[in-house]
Amino acid sequence: MDARCPECEKVAILNDEITIVKCPHCNFEADYDTYLEIMKDQAINMSYDYIPKRPGI
């Protein structure tokens, strides 16, 4: 199964047991729970970039 690498954004490999994510391009490796936390943090950071800055709020 494929996943997106949080380091280089290329295709990483999720093993069949869904326990380890490895990127053959940049050598990123993490257990699946850590990978999900990293990706969640990236999604939250991306959402903050799209919130308009309104004075007085």
C-alpha angles and dihedrals in degrees: 000000000000130000134177115258111237091209105049100008092231125123114296126188124246110201121237093256090055092233107108133041116200130179116208091196103057101010094245111163130176140150113261096254091053090046091054091051091050092049092045090053091049091051091050091049091049091051091054089057090060098048107103116236108235121184115237097025 
